[in-house]
Amino acid sequence: MAARDATAAALDRPLPPAREAYTIAEPYFDETRDVYAEYGLVRVKKVRLIIDDEARSSQRHFAGTTEDGKTIALGRAAVLLPPDNLSAILAHEFGHACDFLYPLRFQLRDGELVEWDHPDWSGKRGSEMDPRFVSNRRKQWEARNHDEVERTADAIAESVVKRRIYYDGPCLLQNYSGGISPRPVGLK
């Protein structure tokens, strides 16, 4: 089924009850979380999944991640999407979660992901890192625009799950099957 048809089908079908949506989404969520944890991003083990239709804020938004990285919210319509879309959406949202759970660790440079893997990357008290480096990284991280934040989430996801995220269909939903990559600039 083409992405356009899959999206239309998801939007035209009745939404399942929240509990049923959670039951459908949970295995995809767990599998994605486990891949991230095996990569070494163990803080994702505390990320929780909720079903919340507030996450469905527009035609193309089926999910969202809190800015502390601790919660991924899926709208019930997300579970009506093809598995390819749901898996890619969750990988992208876990990319956001890691970006927030490990602030300053990930950076895009000329479209390529740089991962600062120093054990003291956080700049916490007692760190051996140069405080000027940490301060500069924090300023860069906080100054990112919407496109940089979204592309960073994709880059983290692609690095961890080892699959490229594409955008396809009339709503440009994430998938692994093909379409536009990287994420189109200005996509909200």
Buried (B, 14 or more C-beta within 10 A) or exposed (E): EEBEEBBBEBBEEEBBEBEEBBEBBEEBBEEBBEBBBEBEBEBBEEBEBBBBBEBBEEEBBBBBBBEEBBBBBBBBBBBBBBEBBBBBBBBBBBBBBBBBBBBBBBBBEEEEBEBBEEEEBBBEEEBEBEEEBBEEBEEEBEEBEEBBBBBBBBBBBBBBBEEBBBBBBEBBBBBBEEBEBBBEEEBE
